[in-house]
Amino acid sequence: MKKNLNSGFTLIELVIIMVILGVLAAVAVPRLGNTIDSSEESAEEAVIGSLRSAVEVYAMDQVVNNSNKSYPSNPFDALDDKSKNDLFNKGWDYDGMYISHNRNDGTVSTWYYERDQNNENNYGGIFYNGDG
């Protein structure tokens, strides 16, 4: 019985496979990065939406309890303690005027929290400020 010593891949076949894998990696990596950024933005929008709702519920509770619509000085105070602590542990912060989120890529997104300090006009809100 004779052994076949010519089995296996040739050098050119291996080079072609490496080129194909390189092209696939060059196409897939940027798309993966965009997906991660998009998912982080969606998560931020969900948190800000929850904060907006919590602040409005807080203001309506003030109307029911005190007949005066007022907003919390810290928007995170409208959340329960567990939710607040979870957000602060995940890169969220409030400095008295701006809500910020430190993203995984090192950038920071900020929102402006505005409320009627004197409770004269009974307004409040969270507005997108941009990426830093």
Phi and psi in degrees as GROMACS dihedral restraints (atoms count N, CA, C in turn):
[ dihedral_restraints ]
;  ai    aj    ak    al  type     phi  dphi    fc
    3     4     5     6     1  -102.9    20    10
    4     5     6     7     1   133.0    20    10
    6     7     8     9     1   -81.4    20    10
    7     8     9    10     1   142.5    20    10
    9    10    11    12     1   -94.5    20    10
   10    11    12    13     1   107.4    20    10
   12    13    14    15     1   -88.0    20    10
   13    14    15    16     1    -1.5    20    10
   15    16    17    18     1   -97.4    20    10
   16    17    18    19     1    17.1    20    10
   18    19    20    21     1   -83.8    20    10
   19    20    21    22     1   151.4    20    10
   21    22    23    24     1   117.6    20    10
   22    23    24    25     1  -177.6    20    10
   24    25    26    27     1   -92.6    20    10
   25    26    27    28     1   145.9    20    10
   27    28    29    30     1   -83.4    20    10
   28    29    30    31     1   167.1    20    10
   30    31    32    33     1   -62.1    20    10
   31    32    33    34     1   -39.8    20    10
   33    34    35    36     1   -65.7    20    10
   34    35    36    37     1   -37.8    20    10
   36    37    38    39     1   -64.1    20    10
   37    38    39    40     1   -41.4    20    10
   39    40    41    42     1   -65.1    20    10
   40    41    42    43     1   -39.7    20    10
   42    43    44    45     1   -64.3    20    10
   43    44    45    46     1   -42.8    20    10
   45    46    47    48     1   -62.5    20    10
   46    47    48    49     1   -42.5    20    10
   48    49    50    51     1   -62.2    20    10
   49    50    51    52     1   -41.5    20    10
   51    52    53    54     1   -64.0    20    10
   52    53    54    55     1   -39.8    20    10
   54    55    56    57     1   -64.7    20    10
   55    56    57    58     1   -44.8    20    10
   57    58    59    60     1   -61.0    20    10
   58    59    60    61     1   -45.3    20    10
   60    61    62    63     1   -62.8    20    10
   61    62    63    64     1   -37.9    20    10
   63    64    65    66     1   -63.8    20    10
   64    65    66    67     1   -42.9    20    10
   66    67    68    69     1   -64.3    20    10
   67    68    69    70     1   -44.3    20    10
   69    70    71    72     1   -60.6    20    10
   70    71    72    73     1   -42.5    20    10
   72    73    74    75     1   -65.7    20    10
   73    74    75    76     1   -39.6    20    10
   75    76    77    78     1   -64.8    20    10
   76    77    78    79     1   -31.3    20    10
   78    79    80    81     1   -82.6    20    10
   79    80    81    82     1   -39.6    20    10
   81    82    83    84     1   -76.8    20    10
   82    83    84    85     1   -37.5    20    10
   84    85    86    87     1   -62.7    20    10
   85    86    87    88     1   -47.9    20    10
   87    88    89    90     1   -62.3    20    10
   88    89    90    91     1   -36.2    20    10
   90    91    92    93     1   -66.1    20    10
   91    92    93    94     1   -37.1    20    10
   93    94    95    96     1   -64.7    20    10
   94    95    96    97     1   -41.4    20    10
   96    97    98    99     1   -61.4    20    10
   97    98    99   100     1   -42.3    20    10
   99   100   101   102     1   -64.7    20    10
  100   101   102   103     1   -36.4    20    10
  102   103   104   105     1   -65.3    20    10
  103   104   105   106     1   -41.0    20    10
  105   106   107   108     1   -65.0    20    10
  106   107   108   109     1   -45.5    20    10
  108   109   110   111     1   -60.5    20    10
  109   110   111   112     1   -44.1    20    10
  111   112   113   114     1   -63.4    20    10
  112   113   114   115     1   -40.5    20    10
  114   115   116   117     1   -68.5    20    10
  115   116   117   118     1   -35.0    20    10
  117   118   119   120     1   -68.8    20    10
  118   119   120   121     1   -38.8    20    10
  120   121   122   123     1   -64.0    20    10
  121   122   123   124     1   -40.6    20    10
  123   124   125   126     1   -63.7    20    10
  124   125   126   127     1   -40.0    20    10
  126   127   128   129     1   -65.0    20    10
  127   128   129   130     1   -39.5    20    10
  129   130   131   132     1   -63.1    20    10
  130   131   132   133     1   -43.6    20    10
  132   133   134   135     1   -60.9    20    10
  133   134   135   136     1   -38.2    20    10
  135   136   137   138     1   -65.9    20    10
  136   137   138   139     1   -42.5    20    10
  138   139   140   141     1   -65.3    20    10
  139   140   141   142     1   -45.5    20    10
  141   142   143   144     1   -64.5    20    10
  142   143   144   145     1   -38.9    20    10
  144   145   146   147     1   -61.0    20    10
  145   146   147   148     1   -41.3    20    10
  147   148   149   150     1   -65.3    20    10
  148   149   150   151     1   -41.1    20    10
  150   151   152   153     1   -63.4    20    10
  151   152   153   154     1   -43.4    20    10
  153   154   155   156     1   -59.6    20    10
  154   155   156   157     1   -45.2    20    10
  156   157   158   159     1   -63.4    20    10
  157   158   159   160     1   -43.9    20    10
  159   160   161   162     1   -63.6    20    10
  160   161   162   163     1   -38.9    20    10
  162   163   164   165     1   -66.1    20    10
  163   164   165   166     1   -41.0    20    10
  165   166   167   168     1   -67.5    20    10
  166   167   168   169     1   -40.1    20    10
  168   169   170   171     1   -62.5    20    10
  169   170   171   172     1   -42.3    20    10
  171   172   173   174     1   -58.2    20    10
  172   173   174   175     1   -46.6    20    10
  174   175   176   177     1   -63.0    20    10
  175   176   177   178     1   -40.4    20    10
  177   178   179   180     1   -68.3    20    10
  178   179   180   181     1   -35.8    20    10
  180   181   182   183     1   -61.5    20    10
  181   182   183   184     1   -36.9    20    10
  183   184   185   186     1   -65.9    20    10
  184   185   186   187     1   -36.4    20    10
  186   187   188   189     1   -63.8    20    10
  187   188   189   190     1   -45.9    20    10
  189   190   191   192     1   -64.3    20    10
  190   191   192   193     1   -44.0    20    10
  192   193   194   195     1   -81.3    20    10
  193   194   195   196     1   -36.2    20    10
  195   196   197   198     1  -122.5    20    10
  196   197   198   199     1     0.3    20    10
  198   199   200   201     1    57.6    20    10
  199   200   201   202     1    27.1    20    10
  201   202   203   204     1  -143.5    20    10
  202   203   204   205     1   119.1    20    10
  204   205   206   207     1   -76.9    20    10
  205   206   207   208     1   120.2    20    10
  207   208   209   210     1  -143.0    20    10
  208   209   210   211     1   153.8    20    10
  210   211   212   213     1  -108.5    20    10
  211   212   213   214     1   151.1    20    10
  213   214   215   216     1   -67.8    20    10
  214   215   216   217     1   149.9    20    10
  216   217   218   219     1   -67.9    20    10
  217   218   219   220     1   -29.1    20    10
  219   220   221   222     1  -120.2    20    10
  220   221   222   223     1   118.7    20    10
  222   223   224   225     1   -60.5    20    10
  223   224   225   226     1   -25.7    20    10
  225   226   227   228     1   -72.2    20    10
  226   227   228   229     1   -17.7    20    10
  228   229   230   231     1   -67.9    20    10
  229   230   231   232     1   -17.9    20    10
  231   232   233   234     1   -76.3    20    10
  232   233   234   235     1   -11.4    20    10
  234   235   236   237     1   -95.1    20    10
  235   236   237   238     1   160.5    20    10
  237   238   239   240     1   -72.2    20    10
  238   239   240   241     1   162.8    20    10
  240   241   242   243     1   -59.8    20    10
  241   242   243   244     1   -39.6    20    10
  243   244   245   246     1   -64.6    20    10
  244   245   246   247     1   -46.3    20    10
  246   247   248   249     1   -62.6    20    10
  247   248   249   250     1   -42.2    20    10
  249   250   251   252     1   -61.6    20    10
  250   251   252   253     1   -47.5    20    10
  252   253   254   255     1   -63.9    20    10
  253   254   255   256     1   -39.1    20    10
  255   256   257   258     1   -60.8    20    10
  256   257   258   259     1   -42.9    20    10
  258   259   260   261     1   -67.7    20    10
  259   260   261   262     1   -42.3    20    10
  261   262   263   264     1   -64.3    20    10
  262   263   264   265     1   -32.5    20    10
  264   265   266   267     1   -74.7    20    10
  265   266   267   268     1   -15.1    20    10
  267   268   269   270     1  -105.3    20    10
  268   269   270   271     1    23.2    20    10
  270   271   272   273     1    93.5    20    10
  271   272   273   274     1    10.3    20    10
  273   274   275   276     1   -93.1    20    10
  274   275   276   277     1   147.6    20    10
  276   277   278   279     1  -152.5    20    10
  277   278   279   280     1   158.1    20    10
  279   280   281   282     1  -137.6    20    10
  280   281   282   283     1   127.3    20    10
  282   283   284   285     1  -109.5    20    10
  283   284   285   286     1    15.8    20    10
  285   286   287   288     1   103.5    20    10
  286   287   288   289     1   -17.2    20    10
  288   289   290   291     1  -140.8    20    10
  289   290   291   292     1   -38.4    20    10
  291   292   293   294     1  -117.1    20    10
  292   293   294   295     1   138.5    20    10
  294   295   296   297     1   -95.6    20    10
  295   296   297   298     1   130.9    20    10
  297   298   299   300     1  -131.0    20    10
  298   299   300   301     1   152.1    20    10
  300   301   302   303     1  -129.7    20    10
  301   302   303   304     1   121.2    20    10
  303   304   305   306     1   -84.7    20    10
  304   305   306   307     1   110.6    20    10
  306   307   308   309     1   -76.5    20    10
  307   308   309   310     1   164.2    20    10
  309   310   311   312     1   -64.4    20    10
  310   311   312   313     1   -26.5    20    10
  312   313   314   315     1   -87.2    20    10
  313   314   315   316     1     4.4    20    10
  315   316   317   318     1    95.7    20    10
  316   317   318   319     1   -10.0    20    10
  318   319   320   321     1   -82.9    20    10
  319   320   321   322     1   164.5    20    10
  321   322   323   324     1  -126.8    20    10
  322   323   324   325     1   130.4    20    10
  324   325   326   327     1  -102.6    20    10
  325   326   327   328     1   140.5    20    10
  327   328   329   330     1  -129.8    20    10
  328   329   330   331     1   149.6    20    10
  330   331   332   333     1  -130.3    20    10
  331   332   333   334     1   144.5    20    10
  333   334   335   336     1   -93.9    20    10
  334   335   336   337     1   127.4    20    10
  336   337   338   339     1  -101.8    20    10
  337   338   339   340     1   118.5    20    10
  339   340   341   342     1  -119.4    20    10
  340   341   342   343     1   136.4    20    10
  342   343   344   345     1  -146.3    20    10
  343   344   345   346     1   157.9    20    10
  345   346   347   348     1   -75.8    20    10
  346   347   348   349     1   107.5    20    10
  348   349   350   351     1   -63.7    20    10
  349   350   351   352     1   -35.1    20    10
  351   352   353   354     1   -96.5    20    10
  352   353   354   355     1    -1.5    20    10
  354   355   356   357     1    56.5    20    10
  355   356   357   358     1    33.1    20    10
  357   358   359   360     1   -86.7    20    10
  358   359   360   361     1   -41.5    20    10
  360   361   362   363     1  -103.9    20    10
  361   362   363   364     1    -6.2    20    10
  363   364   365   366     1    53.1    20    10
  364   365   366   367     1    52.3    20    10
  366   367   368   369     1  -122.7    20    10
  367   368   369   370     1   161.7    20    10
  369   370   371   372     1  -172.2    20    10
  370   371   372   373     1   157.6    20    10
  372   373   374   375     1   179.6    20    10
  373   374   375   376     1   166.5    20    10
  375   376   377   378     1  -119.8    20    10
  376   377   378   379     1   124.3    20    10
  378   379   380   381     1  -125.2    20    10
  379   380   381   382     1   138.7    20    10
  381   382   383   384     1   -66.9    20    10
  382   383   384   385     1   132.3    20    10
  384   385   386   387     1  -106.6    20    10
  385   386   387   388     1   -27.1    20    10
  387   388   389   390     1   128.7    20    10
  388   389   390   391     1  -178.9    20    10
  390   391   392   393     1  -101.7    20    10
  391   392   393   394     1   141.9    20    10
